[in-house]
Amino acid sequence: MPMIRVEMYAGRTPEQKKALVKALTEAFVATAGSTPESVQIVLQDIEKSDWASGGVLASEKG
């Protein structure tokens, strides 16, 4: 069973998440030949204060 993990900044609406998981599922099925029922997706919302790159918290970037 394929697993797709998405880590992203918090703040997306339930409608955006619904559209995202639908698009990811369709793309996986089209390219990897799986079935929609077998595709598992985990969405993890992360606050900008808990994400950093280049030694700087995302919450401190403009």
PDBQT receptor file of N, H, CA, C and O in Angstrom, charges set to zero:
ATOM      1  N   MET A   1       0.847  -1.169   0.000  1.00  0.00    +0.000 N 
ATOM      2  CA  MET A   1       0.000   0.000   0.000  1.00  0.00    +0.000 C 
ATOM      3  C   MET A   1       0.894   1.233   0.000  1.00  0.00    +0.000 C 
ATOM      4  O   MET A   1       1.712   1.397   0.905  1.00  0.00    +0.000 OA
ATOM      5  N   PRO A   2       0.756   2.093  -0.985  1.00  0.00    +0.000 N 
ATOM      6  CA  PRO A   2       1.575   3.308  -1.038  1.00  0.00    +0.000 C 
ATOM      7  C   PRO A   2       1.156   4.310   0.033  1.00  0.00    +0.000 C 
ATOM      8  O   PRO A   2      -0.023   4.448   0.356  1.00  0.00    +0.000 OA
ATOM      9  N   MET A   3       2.150   5.000   0.569  1.00  0.00    +0.000 N 
ATOM     10  H   MET A   3       3.108   4.888   0.306  1.00  0.00    +0.000 HD
ATOM     11  CA  MET A   3       1.913   6.021   1.592  1.00  0.00    +0.000 C 
ATOM     12  C   MET A   3       2.529   7.333   1.111  1.00  0.00    +0.000 C 
ATOM     13  O   MET A   3       3.705   7.386   0.749  1.00  0.00    +0.000 OA
ATOM     14  N   ILE A   4       1.727   8.374   1.113  1.00  0.00    +0.000 N 
ATOM     15  H   ILE A   4       0.772   8.331   1.407  1.00  0.00    +0.000 HD
ATOM     16  CA  ILE A   4       2.203   9.710   0.768  1.00  0.00    +0.000 C 
ATOM     17  C   ILE A   4       2.097  10.564   2.022  1.00  0.00    +0.000 C 
ATOM     18  O   ILE A   4       1.029  10.661   2.626  1.00  0.00    +0.000 OA
ATOM     19  N   ARG A   5       3.200  11.178   2.411  1.00  0.00    +0.000 N 
ATOM     20  H   ARG A   5       4.068  11.098   1.921  1.00  0.00    +0.000 HD
ATOM     21  CA  ARG A   5       3.217  12.058   3.588  1.00  0.00    +0.000 C 
ATOM     22  C   ARG A   5       3.444  13.486   3.108  1.00  0.00    +0.000 C 
ATOM     23  O   ARG A   5       4.351  13.751   2.319  1.00  0.00    +0.000 OA
ATOM     24  N   VAL A   6       2.614  14.398   3.591  1.00  0.00    +0.000 N 
ATOM     25  H   VAL A   6       1.877  14.183   4.232  1.00  0.00    +0.000 HD
ATOM     26  CA  VAL A   6       2.729  15.796   3.213  1.00  0.00    +0.000 C 
ATOM     27  C   VAL A   6       2.880  16.623   4.483  1.00  0.00    +0.000 C 
ATOM     28  O   VAL A   6       1.996  16.637   5.339  1.00  0.00    +0.000 OA
ATOM     29  N   GLU A   7       4.000  17.305   4.589  1.00  0.00    +0.000 N 
ATOM     30  H   GLU A   7       4.718  17.294   3.894  1.00  0.00    +0.000 HD
ATOM     31  CA  GLU A   7       4.225  18.229   5.696  1.00  0.00    +0.000 C 
ATOM     32  C   GLU A   7       4.148  19.633   5.106  1.00  0.00    +0.000 C 
ATOM     33  O   GLU A   7       4.841  19.950   4.139  1.00  0.00    +0.000 OA
ATOM     34  N   MET A   8       3.302  20.464   5.696  1.00  0.00    +0.000 N 
ATOM     35  H   MET A   8       2.739  20.206   6.481  1.00  0.00    +0.000 HD
ATOM     36  CA  MET A   8       3.103  21.797   5.155  1.00  0.00    +0.000 C 
ATOM     37  C   MET A   8       2.734  22.759   6.271  1.00  0.00    +0.000 C 
ATOM     38  O   MET A   8       2.316  22.357   7.357  1.00  0.00    +0.000 OA
ATOM     39  N   TYR A   9       2.901  24.051   5.970  1.00  0.00    +0.000 N 
ATOM     40  H   TYR A   9       3.240  24.377   5.088  1.00  0.00    +0.000 HD
ATOM     41  CA  TYR A   9       2.495  25.058   6.950  1.00  0.00    +0.000 C 
ATOM     42  C   TYR A   9       1.010  24.915   7.260  1.00  0.00    +0.000 C 
ATOM     43  O   TYR A   9       0.211  24.612   6.375  1.00  0.00    +0.000 OA
ATOM     44  N   ALA A  10       0.654  25.130   8.491  1.00  0.00    +0.000 N 
ATOM     45  H   ALA A  10       1.304  25.376   9.210  1.00  0.00    +0.000 HD
ATOM     46  CA  ALA A  10      -0.750  25.101   8.904  1.00  0.00    +0.000 C 
ATOM     47  C   ALA A  10      -1.493  26.260   8.251  1.00  0.00    +0.000 C 
ATOM     48  O   ALA A  10      -0.897  27.278   7.898  1.00  0.00    +0.000 OA
ATOM     49  N   GLY A  11      -2.800  26.090   8.096  1.00  0.00    +0.000 N 
ATOM     50  H   GLY A  11      -3.284  25.263   8.383  1.00  0.00    +0.000 HD
ATOM     51  CA  GLY A  11      -3.618  27.187   7.607  1.00  0.00    +0.000 C 
ATOM     52  C   GLY A  11      -4.479  26.867   6.404  1.00  0.00    +0.000 C 
ATOM     53  O   GLY A  11      -5.296  27.694   5.998  1.00  0.00    +0.000 OA
ATOM     54  N   ARG A  12      -4.318  25.677   5.818  1.00  0.00    +0.000 N 
ATOM     55  H   ARG A  12      -3.654  25.005   6.148  1.00  0.00    +0.000 HD
ATOM     56  CA  ARG A  12      -5.176  25.334   4.686  1.00  0.00    +0.000 C 
ATOM     57  C   ARG A  12      -6.566  24.968   5.176  1.00  0.00    +0.000 C 
ATOM     58  O   ARG A  12      -6.732  24.439   6.276  1.00  0.00    +0.000 OA
ATOM     59  N   THR A  13      -7.552  25.252   4.356  1.00  0.00    +0.000 N 
ATOM     60  H   THR A  13      -7.418  25.681   3.463  1.00  0.00    +0.000 HD
ATOM     61  CA  THR A  13      -8.935  24.942   4.701  1.00  0.00    +0.000 C 
ATOM     62  C   THR A  13      -9.207  23.460   4.459  1.00  0.00    +0.000 C 
ATOM     63  O   THR A  13      -8.461  22.800   3.736  1.00  0.00    +0.000 OA
ATOM     64  N   PRO A  14     -10.270  22.939   5.060  1.00  0.00    +0.000 N 
ATOM     65  CA  PRO A  14     -10.642  21.543   4.772  1.00  0.00    +0.000 C 
ATOM     66  C   PRO A  14     -10.895  21.320   3.279  1.00  0.00    +0.000 C 
ATOM     67  O   PRO A  14     -10.593  20.246   2.758  1.00  0.00    +0.000 OA
ATOM     68  N   GLU A  15     -11.440  22.311   2.593  1.00  0.00    +0.000 N 
ATOM     69  H   GLU A  15     -11.685  23.183   3.016  1.00  0.00    +0.000 HD
ATOM     70  CA  GLU A  15     -11.697  22.179   1.153  1.00  0.00    +0.000 C 
ATOM     71  C   GLU A  15     -10.384  22.066   0.375  1.00  0.00    +0.000 C 
ATOM     72  O   GLU A  15     -10.286  21.284  -0.571  1.00  0.00    +0.000 OA
ATOM     73  N   GLN A  16      -9.379  22.846   0.773  1.00  0.00    +0.000 N 
ATOM     74  H   GLN A  16      -9.459  23.481   1.541  1.00  0.00    +0.000 HD
ATOM     75  CA  GLN A  16      -8.070  22.757   0.114  1.00  0.00    +0.000 C 
ATOM     76  C   GLN A  16      -7.437  21.390   0.352  1.00  0.00    +0.000 C 
ATOM     77  O   GLN A  16      -6.851  20.806  -0.560  1.00  0.00    +0.000 OA
ATOM     78  N   LYS A  17      -7.552  20.885   1.567  1.00  0.00    +0.000 N 
ATOM     79  H   LYS A  17      -8.027  21.359   2.308  1.00  0.00    +0.000 HD
ATOM     80  CA  LYS A  17      -6.982  19.576   1.877  1.00  0.00    +0.000 C 
ATOM     81  C   LYS A  17      -7.706  18.470   1.104  1.00  0.00    +0.000 C 
ATOM     82  O   LYS A  17      -7.076  17.529   0.623  1.00  0.00    +0.000 OA
ATOM     83  N   LYS A  18      -9.012  18.588   0.991  1.00  0.00    +0.000 N 
ATOM     84  H   LYS A  18      -9.524  19.353   1.382  1.00  0.00    +0.000 HD
ATOM     85  CA  LYS A  18      -9.786  17.610   0.235  1.00  0.00    +0.000 C 
ATOM     86  C   LYS A  18      -9.344  17.596  -1.226  1.00  0.00    +0.000 C 
ATOM     87  O   LYS A  18      -9.167  16.530  -1.815  1.00  0.00    +0.000 OA
ATOM     88  N   ALA A  19      -9.167  18.782  -1.807  1.00  0.00    +0.000 N 
ATOM     89  H   ALA A  19      -9.311  19.648  -1.329  1.00  0.00    +0.000 HD
ATOM     90  CA  ALA A  19      -8.714  18.875  -3.195  1.00  0.00    +0.000 C 
ATOM     91  C   ALA A  19      -7.297  18.321  -3.353  1.00  0.00    +0.000 C 
ATOM     92  O   ALA A  19      -6.987  17.664  -4.347  1.00  0.00    +0.000 OA
ATOM     93  N   LEU A  20      -6.443  18.590  -2.366  1.00  0.00    +0.000 N 
ATOM     94  H   LEU A  20      -6.695  19.123  -1.558  1.00  0.00    +0.000 HD
ATOM     95  CA  LEU A  20      -5.067  18.102  -2.418  1.00  0.00    +0.000 C 
ATOM     96  C   LEU A  20      -5.016  16.581  -2.399  1.00  0.00    +0.000 C 
ATOM     97  O   LEU A  20      -4.332  15.981  -3.228  1.00  0.00    +0.000 OA
ATOM     98  N   VAL A  21      -5.728  15.945  -1.468  1.00  0.00    +0.000 N 
ATOM     99  H   VAL A  21      -6.283  16.432  -0.794  1.00  0.00    +0.000 HD
ATOM    100  CA  VAL A  21      -5.662  14.485  -1.388  1.00  0.00    +0.000 C 
ATOM    101  C   VAL A  21      -6.281  13.839  -2.626  1.00  0.00    +0.000 C 
ATOM    102  O   VAL A  21      -5.837  12.773  -3.054  1.00  0.00    +0.000 OA
ATOM    103  N   LYS A  22      -7.289  14.466  -3.195  1.00  0.00    +0.000 N 
ATOM    104  H   LYS A  22      -7.650  15.331  -2.847  1.00  0.00    +0.000 HD
ATOM    105  CA  LYS A  22      -7.879  13.939  -4.429  1.00  0.00    +0.000 C 
ATOM    106  C   LYS A  22      -6.865  14.007  -5.561  1.00  0.00    +0.000 C 
ATOM    107  O   LYS A  22      -6.681  13.031  -6.288  1.00  0.00    +0.000 OA
ATOM    108  N   ALA A  23      -6.200  15.163  -5.720  1.00  0.00    +0.000 N 
ATOM    109  H   ALA A  23      -6.350  15.956  -5.130  1.00  0.00    +0.000 HD
ATOM    110  CA  ALA A  23      -5.222  15.343  -6.792  1.00  0.00    +0.000 C 
ATOM    111  C   ALA A  23      -4.016  14.411  -6.611  1.00  0.00    +0.000 C 
ATOM    112  O   ALA A  23      -3.539  13.821  -7.581  1.00  0.00    +0.000 OA
ATOM    113  N   LEU A  24      -3.527  14.280  -5.379  1.00  0.00    +0.000 N 
ATOM    114  H   LEU A  24      -3.915  14.759  -4.592  1.00  0.00    +0.000 HD
ATOM    115  CA  LEU A  24      -2.401  13.384  -5.126  1.00  0.00    +0.000 C 
ATOM    116  C   LEU A  24      -2.756  11.934  -5.439  1.00  0.00    +0.000 C 
ATOM    117  O   LEU A  24      -1.965  11.210  -6.044  1.00  0.00    +0.000 OA
ATOM    118  N   THR A  25      -3.939  11.520  -5.027  1.00  0.00    +0.000 N 
ATOM    119  H   THR A  25      -4.581  12.108  -4.536  1.00  0.00    +0.000 HD
ATOM    120  CA  THR A  25      -4.389  10.157  -5.292  1.00  0.00    +0.000 C 
ATOM    121  C   THR A  25      -4.485   9.912  -6.787  1.00  0.00    +0.000 C 
ATOM    122  O   THR A  25      -3.982   8.903  -7.283  1.00  0.00    +0.000 OA
ATOM    123  N   GLU A  26      -5.124  10.820  -7.511  1.00  0.00    +0.000 N 
ATOM    124  H   GLU A  26      -5.532  11.639  -7.109  1.00  0.00    +0.000 HD
ATOM    125  CA  GLU A  26      -5.277  10.663  -8.958  1.00  0.00    +0.000 C 
ATOM    126  C   GLU A  26      -3.918  10.627  -9.655  1.00  0.00    +0.000 C 
ATOM    127  O   GLU A  26      -3.711   9.828 -10.569  1.00  0.00    +0.000 OA
ATOM    128  N   ALA A  27      -3.000  11.481  -9.232  1.00  0.00    +0.000 N 
ATOM    129  H   ALA A  27      -3.168  12.130  -8.490  1.00  0.00    +0.000 HD
ATOM    130  CA  ALA A  27      -1.670  11.513  -9.846  1.00  0.00    +0.000 C 
ATOM    131  C   ALA A  27      -0.918  10.211  -9.584  1.00  0.00    +0.000 C 
ATOM    132  O   ALA A  27      -0.261   9.681 -10.480  1.00  0.00    +0.000 OA
ATOM    133  N   PHE A  28      -1.012   9.700  -8.370  1.00  0.00    +0.000 N 
ATOM    134  H   PHE A  28      -1.546  10.130  -7.642  1.00  0.00    +0.000 HD
ATOM    135  CA  PHE A  28      -0.315   8.442  -8.045  1.00  0.00    +0.000 C 
ATOM    136  C   PHE A  28      -0.884   7.299  -8.865  1.00  0.00    +0.000 C 
ATOM    137  O   PHE A  28      -0.133   6.506  -9.432  1.00  0.00    +0.000 OA
ATOM    138  N   VAL A  29      -2.192   7.210  -8.930  1.00  0.00    +0.000 N 
ATOM    139  H   VAL A  29      -2.802   7.855  -8.469  1.00  0.00    +0.000 HD
ATOM    140  CA  VAL A  29      -2.830   6.130  -9.681  1.00  0.00    +0.000 C 
ATOM    141  C   VAL A  29      -2.446   6.212 -11.156  1.00  0.00    +0.000 C 
ATOM    142  O   VAL A  29      -2.159   5.189 -11.777  1.00  0.00    +0.000 OA
ATOM    143  N   ALA A  30      -2.439   7.418 -11.723  1.00  0.00    +0.000 N 
ATOM    144  H   ALA A  30      -2.673   8.250 -11.219  1.00  0.00    +0.000 HD
ATOM    145  CA  ALA A  30      -2.125   7.598 -13.137  1.00  0.00    +0.000 C 
ATOM    146  C   ALA A  30      -0.673   7.264 -13.465  1.00  0.00    +0.000 C 
ATOM    147  O   ALA A  30      -0.387   6.750 -14.547  1.00  0.00    +0.000 OA
ATOM    148  N   THR A  31       0.234   7.547 -12.553  1.00  0.00    +0.000 N 
ATOM    149  H   THR A  31       0.001   7.964 -11.674  1.00  0.00    +0.000 HD
ATOM    150  CA  THR A  31       1.653   7.348 -12.852  1.00  0.00    +0.000 C 
ATOM    151  C   THR A  31       2.215   6.035 -12.334  1.00  0.00    +0.000 C 
ATOM    152  O   THR A  31       3.168   5.506 -12.907  1.00  0.00    +0.000 OA
ATOM    153  N   ALA A  32       1.647   5.501 -11.266  1.00  0.00    +0.000 N 
ATOM    154  H   ALA A  32       0.874   5.930 -10.800  1.00  0.00    +0.000 HD
ATOM    155  CA  ALA A  32       2.198   4.280 -10.670  1.00  0.00    +0.000 C 
ATOM    156  C   ALA A  32       1.316   3.055 -10.870  1.00  0.00    +0.000 C 
ATOM    157  O   ALA A  32       1.727   1.936 -10.561  1.00  0.00    +0.000 OA
ATOM    158  N   GLY A  33       0.108   3.258 -11.383  1.00  0.00    +0.000 N 
ATOM    159  H   GLY A  33      -0.226   4.166 -11.634  1.00  0.00    +0.000 HD
ATOM    160  CA  GLY A  33      -0.752   2.127 -11.679  1.00  0.00    +0.000 C 
ATOM    161  C   GLY A  33      -1.400   1.464 -10.484  1.00  0.00    +0.000 C 
ATOM    162  O   GLY A  33      -1.742   0.283 -10.539  1.00  0.00    +0.000 OA
ATOM    163  N   SER A  34      -1.572   2.200  -9.416  1.00  0.00    +0.000 N 
ATOM    164  H   SER A  34      -1.294   3.160  -9.372  1.00  0.00    +0.000 HD
ATOM    165  CA  SER A  34      -2.193   1.665  -8.209  1.00  0.00    +0.000 C 
ATOM    166  C   SER A  34      -3.711   1.886  -8.281  1.00  0.00    +0.000 C 
ATOM    167  O   SER A  34      -4.228   2.380  -9.283  1.00  0.00    +0.000 OA
ATOM    168  N   THR A  35      -4.401   1.519  -7.223  1.00  0.00    +0.000 N 
ATOM    169  H   THR A  35      -3.981   1.118  -6.409  1.00  0.00    +0.000 HD
ATOM    170  CA  THR A  35      -5.836   1.814  -7.137  1.00  0.00    +0.000 C 
ATOM    171  C   THR A  35      -6.040   2.939  -6.133  1.00  0.00    +0.000 C 
ATOM    172  O   THR A  35      -5.259   3.070  -5.190  1.00  0.00    +0.000 OA
ATOM    173  N   PRO A  36      -7.073   3.750  -6.316  1.00  0.00    +0.000 N 
ATOM    174  CA  PRO A  36      -7.311   4.848  -5.369  1.00  0.00    +0.000 C 
ATOM    175  C   PRO A  36      -7.468   4.353  -3.927  1.00  0.00    +0.000 C 
ATOM    176  O   PRO A  36      -7.017   5.010  -2.988  1.00  0.00    +0.000 OA
ATOM    177  N   GLU A  37      -8.101   3.210  -3.759  1.00  0.00    +0.000 N 
ATOM    178  H   GLU A  37      -8.468   2.677  -4.521  1.00  0.00    +0.000 HD
ATOM    179  CA  GLU A  37      -8.346   2.675  -2.422  1.00  0.00    +0.000 C 
ATOM    180  C   GLU A  37      -7.069   2.283  -1.691  1.00  0.00    +0.000 C 
ATOM    181  O   GLU A  37      -7.049   2.231  -0.461  1.00  0.00    +0.000 OA
ATOM    182  N   SER A  38      -6.013   2.010  -2.429  1.00  0.00    +0.000 N 
ATOM    183  H   SER A  38      -6.029   2.052  -3.428  1.00  0.00    +0.000 HD
ATOM    184  CA  SER A  38      -4.779   1.576  -1.784  1.00  0.00    +0.000 C 
ATOM    185  C   SER A  38      -3.866   2.736  -1.394  1.00  0.00    +0.000 C 
ATOM    186  O   SER A  38      -2.922   2.555  -0.624  1.00  0.00    +0.000 OA
ATOM    187  N   VAL A  39      -4.147   3.923  -1.923  1.00  0.00    +0.000 N 
ATOM    188  H   VAL A  39      -4.914   4.069  -2.548  1.00  0.00    +0.000 HD
ATOM    189  CA  VAL A  39      -3.290   5.078  -1.649  1.00  0.00    +0.000 C 
ATOM    190  C   VAL A  39      -3.636   5.675  -0.286  1.00  0.00    +0.000 C 
ATOM    191  O   VAL A  39      -4.773   6.083  -0.049  1.00  0.00    +0.000 OA
ATOM    192  N   GLN A  40      -2.661   5.721   0.592  1.00  0.00    +0.000 N 
ATOM    193  H   GLN A  40      -1.737   5.389   0.399  1.00  0.00    +0.000 HD
ATOM    194  CA  GLN A  40      -2.821   6.303   1.920  1.00  0.00    +0.000 C 
ATOM    195  C   GLN A  40      -2.100   7.649   1.948  1.00  0.00    +0.000 C 
ATOM    196  O   GLN A  40      -0.973   7.761   1.467  1.00  0.00    +0.000 OA
ATOM    197  N   ILE A  41      -2.747   8.666   2.511  1.00  0.00    +0.000 N 
ATOM    198  H   ILE A  41      -3.663   8.575   2.902  1.00  0.00    +0.000 HD
ATOM    199  CA  ILE A  41      -2.146   9.994   2.581  1.00  0.00    +0.000 C 
ATOM    200  C   ILE A  41      -2.252  10.515   4.003  1.00  0.00    +0.000 C 
ATOM    201  O   ILE A  41      -3.312  10.448   4.627  1.00  0.00    +0.000 OA
ATOM    202  N   VAL A  42      -1.136  11.036   4.509  1.00  0.00    +0.000 N 
ATOM    203  H   VAL A  42      -0.276  11.091   4.003  1.00  0.00    +0.000 HD
ATOM    204  CA  VAL A  42      -1.109  11.652   5.832  1.00  0.00    +0.000 C 
ATOM    205  C   VAL A  42      -0.723  13.119   5.651  1.00  0.00    +0.000 C 
ATOM    206  O   VAL A  42       0.332  13.427   5.098  1.00  0.00    +0.000 OA
ATOM    207  N   LEU A  43      -1.572  14.007   6.114  1.00  0.00    +0.000 N 
ATOM    208  H   LEU A  43      -2.430  13.757   6.564  1.00  0.00    +0.000 HD
ATOM    209  CA  LEU A  43      -1.289  15.443   6.076  1.00  0.00    +0.000 C 
ATOM    210  C   LEU A  43      -0.876  15.880   7.472  1.00  0.00    +0.000 C 
ATOM    211  O   LEU A  43      -1.550  15.575   8.456  1.00  0.00    +0.000 OA
ATOM    212  N   GLN A  44       0.230  16.591   7.546  1.00  0.00    +0.000 N 
ATOM    213  H   GLN A  44       0.778  16.839   6.746  1.00  0.00    +0.000 HD
ATOM    214  CA  GLN A  44       0.695  17.088   8.834  1.00  0.00    +0.000 C 
ATOM    215  C   GLN A  44       0.873  18.596   8.738  1.00  0.00    +0.000 C 
ATOM    216  O   GLN A  44       1.721  19.088   7.993  1.00  0.00    +0.000 OA
ATOM    217  N   ASP A  45       0.065  19.318   9.497  1.00  0.00    +0.000 N 
ATOM    218  H   ASP A  45      -0.624  18.918  10.101  1.00  0.00    +0.000 HD
ATOM    219  CA  ASP A  45       0.180  20.773   9.565  1.00  0.00    +0.000 C 
ATOM    220  C   ASP A  45       1.271  21.139  10.565  1.00  0.00    +0.000 C 
ATOM    221  O   ASP A  45       1.305  20.627  11.684  1.00  0.00    +0.000 OA
ATOM    222  N   ILE A  46       2.157  22.028  10.143  1.00  0.00    +0.000 N 
ATOM    223  H   ILE A  46       2.130  22.444   9.234  1.00  0.00    +0.000 HD
ATOM    224  CA  ILE A  46       3.253  22.453  10.997  1.00  0.00    +0.000 C 
ATOM    225  C   ILE A  46       3.235  23.971  11.088  1.00  0.00    +0.000 C 
ATOM    226  O   ILE A  46       3.172  24.663  10.072  1.00  0.00    +0.000 OA
ATOM    227  N   GLU A  47       3.290  24.473  12.289  1.00  0.00    +0.000 N 
ATOM    228  H   GLU A  47       3.341  23.911  13.115  1.00  0.00    +0.000 HD
ATOM    229  CA  GLU A  47       3.332  25.926  12.486  1.00  0.00    +0.000 C 
ATOM    230  C   GLU A  47       4.654  26.480  11.970  1.00  0.00    +0.000 C 
ATOM    231  O   GLU A  47       5.688  25.816  12.046  1.00  0.00    +0.000 OA
ATOM    232  N   LYS A  48       4.611  27.694  11.449  1.00  0.00    +0.000 N 
ATOM    233  H   LYS A  48       3.771  28.233  11.387  1.00  0.00    +0.000 HD
ATOM    234  CA  LYS A  48       5.825  28.315  10.928  1.00  0.00    +0.000 C 
ATOM    235  C   LYS A  48       6.897  28.458  12.011  1.00  0.00    +0.000 C 
ATOM    236  O   LYS A  48       8.089  28.483  11.705  1.00  0.00    +0.000 OA
ATOM    237  N   SER A  49       6.479  28.550  13.261  1.00  0.00    +0.000 N 
ATOM    238  H   SER A  49       5.511  28.529  13.510  1.00  0.00    +0.000 HD
ATOM    239  CA  SER A  49       7.451  28.653  14.358  1.00  0.00    +0.000 C 
ATOM    240  C   SER A  49       8.138  27.322  14.642  1.00  0.00    +0.000 C 
ATOM    241  O   SER A  49       9.087  27.272  15.424  1.00  0.00    +0.000 OA
ATOM    242  N   ASP A  50       7.666  26.238  14.010  1.00  0.00    +0.000 N 
ATOM    243  H   ASP A  50       6.896  26.279  13.375  1.00  0.00    +0.000 HD
ATOM    244  CA  ASP A  50       8.262  24.921  14.184  1.00  0.00    +0.000 C 
ATOM    245  C   ASP A  50       8.984  24.438  12.929  1.00  0.00    +0.000 C 
ATOM    246  O   ASP A  50       9.331  23.262  12.830  1.00  0.00    +0.000 OA
ATOM    247  N   TRP A  51       9.211  25.332  11.976  1.00  0.00    +0.000 N 
ATOM    248  H   TRP A  51       8.928  26.288  12.056  1.00  0.00    +0.000 HD
ATOM    249  CA  TRP A  51       9.835  24.979  10.701  1.00  0.00    +0.000 C 
ATOM    250  C   TRP A  51      10.956  25.965  10.449  1.00  0.00    +0.000 C 
ATOM    251  O   TRP A  51      10.761  27.170  10.611  1.00  0.00    +0.000 OA
ATOM    252  N   ALA A  52      12.111  25.491  10.060  1.00  0.00    +0.000 N 
ATOM    253  H   ALA A  52      12.270  24.512   9.928  1.00  0.00    +0.000 HD
ATOM    254  CA  ALA A  52      13.235  26.395   9.787  1.00  0.00    +0.000 C 
ATOM    255  C   ALA A  52      14.017  25.920   8.577  1.00  0.00    +0.000 C 
ATOM    256  O   ALA A  52      14.027  24.731   8.257  1.00  0.00    +0.000 OA
ATOM    257  N   SER A  53      14.665  26.849   7.914  1.00  0.00    +0.000 N 
ATOM    258  H   SER A  53      14.656  27.814   8.174  1.00  0.00    +0.000 HD
ATOM    259  CA  SER A  53      15.604  26.526   6.857  1.00  0.00    +0.000 C 
ATOM    260  C   SER A  53      16.688  27.588   6.861  1.00  0.00    +0.000 C 
ATOM    261  O   SER A  53      16.422  28.763   7.114  1.00  0.00    +0.000 OA
ATOM    262  N   GLY A  54      17.891  27.171   6.583  1.00  0.00    +0.000 N 
ATOM    263  H   GLY A  54      18.107  26.216   6.377  1.00  0.00    +0.000 HD
ATOM    264  CA  GLY A  54      19.001  28.104   6.578  1.00  0.00    +0.000 C 
ATOM    265  C   GLY A  54      19.260  28.726   7.938  1.00  0.00    +0.000 C 
ATOM    266  O   GLY A  54      19.803  29.827   8.027  1.00  0.00    +0.000 OA
ATOM    267  N   GLY A  55      18.875  28.027   8.998  1.00  0.00    +0.000 N 
ATOM    268  H   GLY A  55      18.433  27.132   8.926  1.00  0.00    +0.000 HD
ATOM    269  CA  GLY A  55      19.108  28.529  10.347  1.00  0.00    +0.000 C 
ATOM    270  C   GLY A  55      18.126  29.584  10.805  1.00  0.00    +0.000 C 
ATOM    271  O   GLY A  55      18.342  30.226  11.832  1.00  0.00    +0.000 OA
ATOM    272  N   VAL A  56      17.040  29.775  10.056  1.00  0.00    +0.000 N 
ATOM    273  H   VAL A  56      16.864  29.254   9.221  1.00  0.00    +0.000 HD
ATOM    274  CA  VAL A  56      16.054  30.810  10.397  1.00  0.00    +0.000 C 
ATOM    275  C   VAL A  56      14.671  30.178  10.443  1.00  0.00    +0.000 C 
ATOM    276  O   VAL A  56      14.280  29.432   9.545  1.00  0.00    +0.000 OA
ATOM    277  N   LEU A  57      13.929  30.495  11.518  1.00  0.00    +0.000 N 
ATOM    278  H   LEU A  57      14.246  31.102  12.248  1.00  0.00    +0.000 HD
ATOM    279  CA  LEU A  57      12.545  30.015  11.607  1.00  0.00    +0.000 C 
ATOM    280  C   LEU A  57      11.714  30.652  10.502  1.00  0.00    +0.000 C 
ATOM    281  O   LEU A  57      11.896  31.823  10.169  1.00  0.00    +0.000 OA
ATOM    282  N   ALA A  58      10.807  29.875   9.945  1.00  0.00    +0.000 N 
ATOM    283  H   ALA A  58      10.658  28.924  10.216  1.00  0.00    +0.000 HD
ATOM    284  CA  ALA A  58       9.929  30.383   8.902  1.00  0.00    +0.000 C 
ATOM    285  C   ALA A  58       9.074  31.532   9.413  1.00  0.00    +0.000 C 
ATOM    286  O   ALA A  58       8.708  32.424   8.647  1.00  0.00    +0.000 OA
ATOM    287  N   SER A  59       8.755  31.515  10.692  1.00  0.00    +0.000 N 
ATOM    288  H   SER A  59       9.051  30.791  11.314  1.00  0.00    +0.000 HD
ATOM    289  CA  SER A  59       7.944  32.590  11.274  1.00  0.00    +0.000 C 
ATOM    290  C   SER A  59       8.696  33.911  11.320  1.00  0.00    +0.000 C 
ATOM    291  O   SER A  59       8.080  34.963  11.490  1.00  0.00    +0.000 OA
ATOM    292  N   GLU A  60      10.025  33.877  11.169  1.00  0.00    +0.000 N 
ATOM    293  H   GLU A  60      10.525  33.022  11.031  1.00  0.00    +0.000 HD
ATOM    294  CA  GLU A  60      10.825  35.100  11.207  1.00  0.00    +0.000 C 
ATOM    295  C   GLU A  60      11.127  35.632   9.808  1.00  0.00    +0.000 C 
ATOM    296  O   GLU A  60      11.683  36.720   9.659  1.00  0.00    +0.000 OA
ATOM    297  N   LYS A  61      10.763  34.871   8.800  1.00  0.00    +0.000 N 
ATOM    298  H   LYS A  61      10.311  33.987   8.921  1.00  0.00    +0.000 HD
ATOM    299  CA  LYS A  61      11.003  35.302   7.420  1.00  0.00    +0.000 C 
ATOM    300  C   LYS A  61       9.839  36.163   6.952  1.00  0.00    +0.000 C 
ATOM    301  O   LYS A  61       8.703  35.982   7.390  1.00  0.00    +0.000 OA
ATOM    302  N   GLY A  62      10.127  37.082   6.079  1.00  0.00    +0.000 N 
ATOM    303  H   GLY A  62      11.050  37.230   5.723  1.00  0.00    +0.000 HD
ATOM    304  CA  GLY A  62       9.108  38.011   5.575  1.00  0.00    +0.000 C 
ATOM    305  C   GLY A  62       8.207  37.483   4.558  1.00  0.00    +0.000 C 
ATOM    306  O   GLY A  62       7.325  38.198   4.084  1.00  0.00    +0.000 OA
TER     307      GLY A  62
